[in-house]
Amino acid sequence: QVQLAESGGGLVQPGGSLRLSCAAPGSRFSTYAMGWYRQAPGKQRELVTTITSTSTTIYADSVKGRFTISRDNARNTVYLQMNSLKFEDTAVYYCNSVPERYYWGQGTQVTVSS
């Protein structure tokens, strides 16, 4: 099975920035709304931002004004620019369509720590 492939995570200090990327398989990518999800230790996975097939964006209140989602349909890739990172942003970040249609990837770990 072909999975989504997230990358770009790492260890960053509070206030820092990271840019995540996610490559998706198949030919239907451009028709799907895509989202970034995250799962913090001991918590359920949550959807934090969505970009529709027409590039309308939606953000959870917890990341609004700090995170920016974008997509490149020619590359089947969705991005997440994360600025002003906080301790509570620490999580494994995943991408998938909204609603979820792909097999889940491994995710990419984002750790915000001083």
Salt bridges, closest charged atoms under 4 A:
GLU46 OE2 - ARG38 NE 2.87
ASP61 OD1 - LYS64 NZ 3.12
ASP72 OD2 - ARG75 NE 3.24
ASP89 OD1 - ARG38 NH1 2.94
ASP89 OD2 - ARG66 NH1 2.70
